């Protein structure tokens, strides 16, 4: 049973029989079907069905050459994100255990390599077979599923503080880009800034709460490379209901470390009342959709 099924409203689906019936229904009554041959001339298929606005399950597998029977290899729940999260180029690598893919994006705003679960693998495989890789000029739309989250109040800031944060962030992004190109002065400046920040926080944390000092963060969590611990401001939110189970789901658009993406979380897994302006803190499974410059 996929751990993140509850994030799209299937918290009560615990038996293997109910899951198999659900997957069979998705294959038979899919909203979207994608089929392509891979480099080994194996016919791959992906069947997607929505159970709420933007929320669904994708069933992936391959067709048998002789009987044309579809064999399910794996499935995953997904959230369709909106907008563009990053304009940086993306590198894609196949997972070792099955025919699924991970994407890697080096976005300077975060300071780390973003690793996510690739949702649109069929267009990527088509580009691979047609020898069109690497595809340049792509954009990336991120989304995430969460099974554990907390709502925090925002940090009160005046206009001057907000402007100063924006200026400092832009300067840091410029230094990060220069450091990646090997600029030693930029590396030294960033190192000194981090040391000063560590010293300042170490003094203040003795008398203040950590979340009154840290406004936002985005960092890896656990041993799985596509899971992250995030803290970000809620800039939009909406409530939807799973068409089968009736469970209530929050879709929160959060801004974390200047990355804006949607997060789906079941109401039973969220502690606190979400509102625009408040902050979301939680563990997320990061998914990505590569927007190719042309239809593949």
Secondary structure, 3 states (H helix, E strand, C coil): CCHHHHHHCCCCCCCHHHHHHHHHHHHHCCCEEEEEECCCCCEEEEEEEEEECCEEEEEEEEECCCCCCEEEEEEEEEECCCCCCECCCEEEEECCCCCCEEEEEECCCCCCEEEEEECCHHHHHHHHHCCCCCCCCCEEEEEEEEEEEEEECCCCCCHHHHHHHHHHHHHHHHHHHHHHCCCHHHHHHHHHHHHHHHHHHHHHCCCCCHHHHCCCEEEECCCCCCEEEEEEEEEEEEEEECCCCCCEEEEEEEEECCEEEEEEEEHHHEECCCCCCCEEEEEEEEEEEEECCCCC
